[in-house]
């Protein structure tokens, strides 16, 4: 399974219109494309950072749709923000779902970098050490790990039931992140918390 993420820096006052545009215009077109298995969108209303991620059954299906979707990405970026969208392609290495998210769910995303030669070991650390501890955090819904094997970059996205749950588990999550990053030989590049604006992924369990 593969994923394409598109990051747009939006004007905060335009975020709701961007969500509507992705949900009502882009998503129906996307879901008709061969190999597409869903879309999610997370937003940080304070910074304006918005990330839409489409999931695909194969790398070939993802790559085959890139040019067709380029105008959609650029149109949304122009209407809600300034600058070009940042597009990244990933392999979905892990997806574990305890239960589906509901309205009000939030996501904590962590970007890391490892030596590409050690990426498989880092994925194993995530599966065997991180996931069991994440499941114990307040409000845990699901977790995914996307990786770029060429660069060694990866992003973990963990969904929680509510902002309150994410606030409650922030300290415990930070402690766990520090320990497991060290075990995985990973450098933490960025951590950001988001509102889950669109949750329409049909990716099966991958652990």
C-alpha positions in Angstrom: 0.0 0.0 0.0 1.2 3.5 -0.8 0.2 7.1 0.0 0.7 10.5 -1.5 0.6 13.5 0.9 0.0 17.1 -0.2 0.9 19.9 2.2 -0.6 23.3 1.8 0.1 26.4 4.0 -3.3 27.9 4.1 -4.6 31.2 5.4 -6.2 30.2 8.7 -9.5 32.0 7.7 -9.6 29.9 4.5 -9.2 26.4 6.1 -12.9 25.6 6.3 -13.4 26.5 2.6 -10.4 24.3 1.8 -11.8 21.4 3.7 -15.1 21.8 1.8 -13.3 22.0 -1.5 -11.3 18.8 -0.9 -14.4 16.9 0.5 -16.9 18.0 -2.1 -14.8 18.5 -5.3 -11.5 16.6 -5.0 -12.5 13.5 -3.1 -15.4 12.2 -5.4 -13.0 12.4 -8.3 -10.2 10.8 -6.5 -12.3 7.9 -5.3 -13.3 7.0 -8.9 -9.6 6.5 -9.8 -8.3 2.9 -10.2 -6.5 1.8 -7.1 -7.5 4.6 -4.8 -8.5 3.4 -1.3 -9.3 6.6 0.4 -8.4 10.1 1.6 -7.7 11.9 4.8 -7.1 15.5 5.6 -5.6 17.0 8.8 -5.4 20.7 9.6 -3.6 23.0 12.1 -5.8 26.0 12.4 -3.2 28.0 14.2 -0.3 27.7 11.6 -2.5 27.0 8.6 -0.7 23.8 7.8 -3.0 21.4 6.0 -2.1 17.9 4.8 -4.3 15.8 2.5 -3.2 12.2 2.1 -4.6 9.7 -0.5 -4.0 6.0 -0.2 -3.4 3.6 -3.1 -3.3 -0.2 -3.6 0.0 0.0 -5.4 2.9 2.3 -6.3 1.9 2.0 -9.9 -1.7 3.2 -9.3 -0.4 6.1 -7.2 2.1 7.2 -9.9 -0.4 6.8 -12.7 -2.7 9.4 -11.2 -0.1 12.1 -10.3 -0.5 14.2 -13.4 -4.3 14.0 -13.4 -4.5 15.2 -9.9 -1.9 18.0 -10.2 -4.5 20.7 -11.3 -6.7 19.8 -8.3 -3.8 20.3 -5.9 -2.8 23.6 -7.5 -6.4 24.9 -7.5 -6.9 24.2 -3.8 -3.5 25.7 -3.0 -4.3 28.9 -4.9 -7.8 29.2 -3.4 -6.8 28.9 0.3 -3.1 29.7 0.6 0.1 31.1 -0.8 2.8 29.1 -2.5 2.9 25.7 -4.2 1.7 22.5 -2.6 4.4 20.2 -1.3 3.8 16.6 -2.6 5.5 13.5 -1.1 5.1 9.8 -1.8 5.3 7.1 0.8 5.0 3.4 1.4 2.5 2.5 4.1 4.6 0.4 6.4 2.2 0.1 9.3 -1.5 0.7 9.9 -3.2 -0.4 13.1 -6.8 0.6 14.0 -8.3 0.1 17.4 -11.6 1.7 16.3 -12.7 4.2 13.7 -12.5 7.9 14.5 -15.5 10.1 15.1 -16.2 13.8 14.9 -13.8 15.8 17.0 -10.8 13.4 16.5 -7.3 14.8 16.5 -4.0 13.6 15.1 -0.4 13.9 16.4 2.1 13.5 13.6 5.8 12.9 14.1 8.4 13.2 11.3 11.7 11.3 11.7 14.7 10.4 9.8 16.9 7.3 10.0 19.7 5.8 8.0 18.0 4.2 5.0 19.9 1.0 5.7 18.3 0.8 9.2 14.8 1.5 8.1 13.5 -2.0 8.4 14.8 -2.2 11.9 13.1 1.1 12.7 9.8 -0.2 11.3 10.1 -3.3 13.6 10.7 -1.0 16.6 7.6 0.9 15.7 5.6 -2.3 15.5 6.9 -4.1 18.5 7.7 -1.2 20.9 5.7 1.9 19.9 2.3 0.4 19.0 1.7 -1.5 22.3 2.5 1.7 24.2 0.4 3.9 21.9 -2.6 1.7 22.4 -2.4 2.4 26.2 -2.6 6.2 25.7 -5.9 8.0 26.5 -8.3 8.1 23.5 -6.2 6.0 21.1 -8.0 5.3 17.8 -5.3 4.3 15.3 -1.7 4.7 14.2 0.1 4.6 10.9 3.7 4.7 9.7 4.6 6.0 6.3 8.1 5.6 5.0 10.3 6.8 2.2 12.9 4.1 1.7 15.2 6.2 -0.4 15.7 9.0 2.0 15.0 7.2 5.3 12.3 9.7 6.2 9.1 8.5 7.9 6.0 10.0 9.5 3.9 8.4 12.3 0.3 9.7 12.6 -1.6 8.7 15.7 -5.3 9.5 15.9 -7.1 10.2 19.2 -10.8 10.5 20.0 -10.6 14.2 21.0 -8.5 17.2 21.7 -9.0 16.5 25.4 -7.5 13.0 25.1 -4.5 14.3 23.1 -3.9 17.0 25.7 -4.1 14.4 28.4 -1.5 12.0 26.8 0.9 14.7 25.5 3.5 14.2 28.2 3.4 10.4 28.1 3.6 10.4 24.3 6.7 12.7 24.4 8.4 10.3 26.9 7.6 7.3 24.7 8.7 9.1 21.5 12.1 9.9 23.0 12.7 6.3 24.1 11.5 4.6 20.9 13.3 7.1 18.7 16.6 6.2 20.4 15.9 2.5 20.1 15.1 2.9 16.4 18.2 5.2 15.7 15.8 7.9 14.5 16.2 11.7 14.6 12.9 13.4 15.4 12.5 16.2 12.8 9.1 17.7 13.7 6.0 17.0 15.9 2.7 18.7 15.2 -0.9 18.3 16.4 -3.9 18.5 14.0 -7.6 18.4 13.8 -8.8 15.4 11.7 -11.0 17.2 9.1 -11.6 14.3 6.7 -11.4 10.6 7.5 -12.2 8.4 4.6 -9.5 5.8 4.4 -10.2 2.2 3.7 -6.6 0.9 4.2 -6.6 -2.6 5.7 -4.7 -3.6 8.9 -0.9 -3.6 8.1 1.1 -4.7 11.1 
